[in-house]
Amino acid sequence: MDFYQKMGLVCRRIPEGTVATYGQIALLCQKPRHARQVGHGLKLGLAGKVPAHRVVNSKGGLSGAGYFEMPDMQKLLLEEEGVQVTLSTKGWKVDLKKYGWKNTLQEAKELAVLFEKED
């Protein structure tokens, strides 16, 4: 299973109404220093159909505008799920403490086992 397939599995686990960071996804894919590769994979659709609107940068910033047909599409999709998006001096942002996906150690272990089976 390649990195993008793993990334797709992880992204599909992000619960509705929450967000995950590029770094968090990379870490769950067992590649902690590959956050940019997560962004690349989402932009090119290499992970298949995933809820890309739920992925934000490490500060909670909506940084995926280039992935969507409309510039504010990520914001609109998050708001539809109940995620509050606010405007900061650096653009649209979500509160990671409130809306960040707090994946469990059990989820991380389940993913690791799944990845091993597929390799």
C-alpha positions in Angstrom: 0.0 0.0 0.0 1.5 3.3 -1.0 1.5 6.5 1.0 -1.5 8.0 -0.9 -3.6 4.9 -0.3 -2.8 5.1 3.4 -3.6 8.8 3.3 -7.0 8.0 1.8 -7.8 5.6 4.5 -6.8 8.1 7.2 -8.7 11.0 5.6 -11.9 8.9 5.3 -11.8 8.4 9.1 -11.9 12.1 9.9 -15.3 12.5 11.6 -17.8 14.9 10.2 -17.7 18.2 12.1 -14.0 17.9 12.9 -10.7 18.8 11.1 -7.3 17.2 10.9 -4.0 18.7 10.0 -1.7 17.7 7.2 0.9 16.7 9.8 -1.6 14.7 11.8 -2.5 12.7 8.7 1.2 12.2 7.8 1.9 10.9 11.3 -1.0 8.5 11.2 0.4 7.3 7.8 3.6 6.5 9.6 5.4 9.3 7.7 5.6 12.1 10.3 7.7 14.5 8.1 5.5 14.2 5.0 2.8 16.9 5.7 3.5 18.6 2.3 3.1 15.2 0.6 -0.4 15.0 2.1 -1.2 18.4 0.6 0.2 17.3 -2.7 -1.9 14.1 -2.7 -5.1 16.0 -1.8 -4.5 18.6 -4.6 -4.0 15.9 -7.2 -6.6 13.6 -6.0 -4.1 10.8 -5.4 -5.9 9.5 -2.3 -9.2 8.9 -4.1 -12.4 10.5 -2.9 -11.8 11.9 0.5 -13.3 14.7 2.6 -10.4 17.1 1.8 -12.3 20.0 3.2 -11.6 18.6 6.7 -7.9 19.0 6.3 -6.3 22.3 7.5 -2.8 23.5 8.3 -1.1 23.3 11.7 -2.5 26.6 12.8 -6.1 25.7 11.8 -5.9 27.7 8.6 -7.9 26.8 5.6 -5.1 26.3 3.1 -6.8 24.1 0.5 -8.6 26.7 -1.6 -6.7 25.6 -4.7 -8.3 22.1 -4.4 -11.9 23.3 -4.7 -13.9 24.8 -7.6 -14.8 27.9 -5.6 -12.3 29.8 -3.3 -14.6 29.6 -0.3 -15.8 26.0 -0.9 -13.8 24.6 2.0 -15.2 27.1 4.4 -18.8 26.5 3.2 -18.4 22.7 3.5 -17.0 23.0 7.0 -19.8 25.3 8.1 -22.4 22.9 6.7 -20.9 20.3 9.2 -21.1 22.7 12.1 -17.5 23.8 12.2 -17.2 27.5 13.0 -14.8 29.3 10.6 -13.6 32.8 11.5 -11.6 35.3 9.5 -8.2 36.2 10.8 -5.5 38.5 9.5 -4.1 35.5 7.6 -7.4 34.2 6.2 -10.1 31.7 7.2 -9.3 29.7 10.3 -10.9 27.0 12.6 -10.2 26.5 16.3 -8.2 23.3 16.5 -8.8 22.9 20.2 -12.6 22.9 19.6 -12.8 21.2 16.2 -9.6 19.3 15.8 -9.9 15.5 15.4 -8.6 13.9 18.6 -7.8 10.5 17.1 -7.2 7.9 19.8 -4.2 5.7 20.2 -6.5 2.7 19.4 -7.3 4.3 16.0 -3.6 4.8 15.3 -3.0 1.1 16.2 -5.8 -0.1 14.0 -4.4 1.9 11.1 -0.9 0.5 11.7 -2.3 -3.1 11.6 -4.3 -2.4 8.5 -1.3 -0.9 6.8 0.9 -3.9 7.7 -1.8 -6.3 6.3 -1.8 -4.4 3.0 2.0 -4.2 2.6 
